[in-house]
Amino acid sequence: MPKSRVDAEPADKRAVVRDSLGVGIATGVYGASFGALGVTGGLTVLQTCAMSLLIFTGATQFAFIGVLASGGNPMSGALTGLLLGTRNTLYGLKLAPLLKLGRLRRLASAQLVIDESTAMAVTRPTTELARTGFYWTGLSVFALWNLFTFLGAIGGSTLGDPRDYGLDAAVGAAFLALLWPRLRDHRNVGVGLAAAAVALALVPVTAAGVPVLAAGGVALLAGALLRGRLETAP
């Protein structure tokens, strides 16, 4: 006999929490890599930890450190990071009607708008489950990312680059696990392949961050075109 919605909802929420914590652990541990690279790239432990606490978007942080480590100007690093961080604005536009938060809660939650928390929210069938995925993922990543940033910064050159231990693969694997359920639709597969192709083509010829934004632009364009067709269809 199938479960009623009332009986199924606690189980659904527990499943979302479990998945969110798994993503939080896989992503948060990789903060050790940023901590180690931060201090070896010229930042102090305090500056490295402050970046994770206040900026809290891995791609932006790594872009900034990459520019510094290659001898670039800090302002160039900041602009590169800002370019990457603009995608979070698009995430916010998607999440606002989905989470249905009041103005103050929306403002307080803005720091948690990242790739992982967005992915864990947009795949949920109800507002309650979307909020569960968003907050459990965002808070677990935030806590562990900052903890492991500190540990990585303290270890510094002694630890070496944690990418040598395969921690970067854990982040990619976690995000692929989030993406996989959405690839059951042939249109989503097509959009994903087109976005990946554009990003790969731009990697050798553009600055860091541009391929990511271009891939997002492909997805937005495809979404607009598909929506337009659906609205004009008889």
N, C-alpha and C positions, 0 to 999 in steps of 0.2 A: 504494500500500500504506500503510495507516494506521500512524502512529508508535506504538511501544510506550509504556507509561507512563514507563519509564526514559528514553527518548529525548525525550519530550515535556516532562518536568519541568523541565530547564534552560531551555527556551524559555518555559515558563509563568512561571518565576521572573523571567526577564529582562523579560517583559511587565509583571509586577507592579511590578518596580523602576522601569521606565520610566514607568508610570502614576503611581507614588508620587512620583517626582521632579517630574513635571509638576504634580501637585497641590501639592507642597511649594513650588515656585517661584511658582505663581499665588497661593497663600495667603501665603507668607512676605513677598513684595514689599509686600503691603498693610500690613505692620508699619510702613512709613514714615508711613502716615496716622496711626496711633496715636502715633508719636513726635512728629510735628508738633502734633497736637492736645494731647498731654500737656503740652508746654512752653508752648503758647499758653493752656492751661487753668489754668496756675498751678504746675505741677510743675517741678522742676529736671530737667536732663538725667539726672542720676544716679537720681533717683526714678522717672523715666519708664522708664529701662532696667531698673531693679530690678523694676518691675511686670511687664515682659515676661519677665524671667528667672525670677522666683519664682512669679508667678500663672499666666502662660502659658495664658490662655484669652481670646481676643479679645473675645467678647461681654461678659464680666465687666469687662475693662479699659475698653472703650468706655462701658459703663454707668456706671462710676465717674467717668470723665472728663466724661461728659455731665451728671452731677449737679453736679460741681464747677463746670463752665463756666456752668451756669444759676444759680449762686449757692447751691447746696444745701450741706448739712452733709456733711463727709467721712464721718461715720458712716452717714448715709443712703445715700451712694454705695456704701459698703462692703456694706451690707445688700442693696442692689439687686443688686450684683455677686454676692453670695453666693447670692441667689435664682436667678440665671441659672446659676451654677456647679453647682447641685445636679444638673443633668442629667448631669454627668460621672460622678456616682455610679451612675446607671442604666447608663451606658456600661460602667463597670467590672464591674457584675454580669453584663452580656452577654459581655464579653470574657474574664472569668476562666475559664469552662469551655471557651472556644473556643481560647485561646492555650495553656492547660495549662502555666503557669509555676509554678516553685517559689516559696515564700514570699518569699525574698530578691529574686529577679528580679521578682516581682510588685510588691514595694515600690519597687524601683528604676525600674520602668517606669511607675509611676503618673503621673508628671509628663507623660507623652506621651499620656495618655488625653484626646483632643480629638475634635471632630466628624469631622475628616478622617481621622485614623488609625483611628478606629472604623469609619467607612464603608469604608475600604480593607481592613479585616480581615474584616468579617462577610460579605462577598460571596465569600470564597474557599472552594473545596471541600475543602481539606486544612489541617491544623494548620500545616504548614510554610509554605504560601503565605499563610495568615492572619498568621503571625508576620512574614513578609517584608513584607507590605503595611503592617502596623502599625508596624514599626520604621523602615522606609525613609521612610514618610510622616511619622511623628512626629518623627524626627530631622531630616529636611530642613526641615520647617516650623519646628521649634524653632530651628535654626541661622539660617535666613533671616529669621524673624520678629524675632529678637533683633538681627541685623545691621542690618536695615532700620529697626527701632525707633531704634537709635542714629543712623543716618544721618538719619532724619526729625527726631529731636530736635535734632540739630546744625543742620539746616537751619532748623527752627523757622518763624518768621514769614516768612523769606525764601522758603521753599518754598511756603508757603500750605497749604491743605487738599488733600492728594493725591487726595481724592475728586473734585476738579475735573478730574483727569486720567483718571477712569474706573477707578481701581484697585479701587474697591469692587465694580464689575461683574465683575472677574476672579474674585473670591472666590465670588460667587454662581454664576457660570458653572461654576467647578470643582466646586462641590457638586452642581449640577444634573447634571453629567456622571457623578458618582458615583451619583446617585439613579436616573438614567434606566434602567439595565439592570434594576432591580427593578420597573419599571412594566409589565412584560410580563404580569403577573398582574392580572386584573381586580379582585381583592380588594385588592391593594396600591394600585391606582389609586383605588379607592373610599375606602380609609383615608386616603390622601394628600390627597384632595380635602376630606374631612371635617375633617381636622386643619388644613388651610390655611384653611378657612372659619371655624373656631372662632378661630384665631389672628387673622385679619383683623377679625373682629367685636369682639375684645377690645382691639385696638390703640388705638382712640380713648378707651377708658374705663378702662384699667388701667395700672399702672406698667410700666416697661420690664422685660422678663423674664417677666412673667406670661403673655403670649400664647405664648411659646416653650414654657413648662412645660405650659400647657393643651393645646397641640398634641401634646406628648409624651404627656400623659395620655390623649388620644383614641386614640393609637396603642397604648398599653398596654392600654386597655380593649378595643379591638377585638381585639388579640392574645389576651387572656384569654378573650373570648367565643368566638372562632373555635377556640381550643384546646379549650375545653370542649365544643363541638359535635363536634369530631373524636373526642374521647375517649368521648363517649356514643353516637356513631354505631355502628350494628350492623356 
